[in-house]
Amino acid sequence: MRKLIALSAFILCLAFPLAVFAGCWQDKYRTAKPTLSSEDGWRLTYSDDFSDFSSLEEVWENTSWTPVQHGARREGYWCDETLKLDTAEGALVVASFRDGNTECETCPEEGAFSGGVWTKDLFEQAFGYFEATVKVPTGSGMWSAFWLQTESVSNIGHGGEDGTEIDVYESSFQNNPTQTGNALHYDAYSAPWYHYGDHVADVKYNLYDGQYHTYSVWWNPEYYVFYVDGEAVWATDYAGVSKVPEYMMLIVEINSNTYGPYGQKMGYFENRKDDGNNFYIKSVKVWQNEEYEQYIQSPDDFDDKTREYTIGAAVGGTIGGVIFMTAPALIIRAAVKKKKARELSRGNNL
């Protein structure tokens, strides 16, 4: 009877590929949240609770977080004037707004402004367990995200192993508030080599309820597992697991009245009188497991095949173009020869 049940489940997974991708992945990976205990080889490598700080300056002086690089970003601009510390809330805040009087030196006076923080050049780690406890913005035309990133994501030729953008979550689901998205990007961000894999999870409760929720990823040498409030929502080894150290990013994007990540229709971005455009970051923690450290590699361990692939594409494109241009002539020539052969055959039969 047990064998029959197991066989039935296996056939069910094979019969419905979407079900395999959405649910049967749990059979392939160990998805229960790791213990994170020292007895199992875990140690805490990074920890910030923003309720411990009394000013934004104190955050910059005592943590590995700095503002993300200024400049144009999608519809708006990333600017450190959007960052503040809310001591009553005990959280670092990214405020998003439309403004006609900003004093940001690298941004225009008028526009839509957001921003974020990253640990670039200050804290990077390959493998481990990464988590952020945040309150996502509820405003339309915008979303927040928790990423792991590396410069070598722009290299091509080794799948995701030499560097992958790991999107622990993206909150572009204001119209579907029980959902969240996870994604993996590798091999640069432009055709023809760029690839990504993504997943939409429905946790069955409101993630835009004005409460804090914890988003995390268990990144081990074999696969990734993504969690919302400690419950696994996706596991994958898509494109090969990244093996290089990556830094953390907590950011807000503005893209008004268009489609955002995961095909979500975004409404108009506008100023609000409440705090719906605010992204609250309560705490961030990272653990490492001693067993994973032997698998860590440097981006320099991988040869960047960008030039090789680009030359190959150019040659292939040229050959393809010649074939494309020549093919009609060859087809016409073959048709003419066939017609002559038919005419000759008729003549012989007369």
Buried (B, 14 or more C-beta within 10 A) or exposed (E): EEEEEEEEEEEEBEEEEEEBEBEBBBEEBEBEBBEBEEEEBBEEBBEBEBBEBEEBEEBBEEBBBBBBEBEEBBBBBBBBBBBBBBEEBBBBBBBBBBBEEBEBEEBEEEBBBBBBBBBBEEBBBBBBBBBBBBBBBBBBBBBBBBBBBBEBBBBBBBBBBBBBBBBBBBBBBBEBBEBBBBBBBBBBEEEEBBBBBBBBBEBEEEBBEEEBBBBBBBBBBEBBBBBBBEEBBBBBBBBEBBBBBBBBBBBBBBBBEEEBBBEBEBBEBBEBEEBBBBBBBBBBBBBBBEEBBEEBBEBEEBEBBBEEBEEEBEEEEEEEEEEEEEEEEEEEEEEEEEEEEEEEEEEEEE
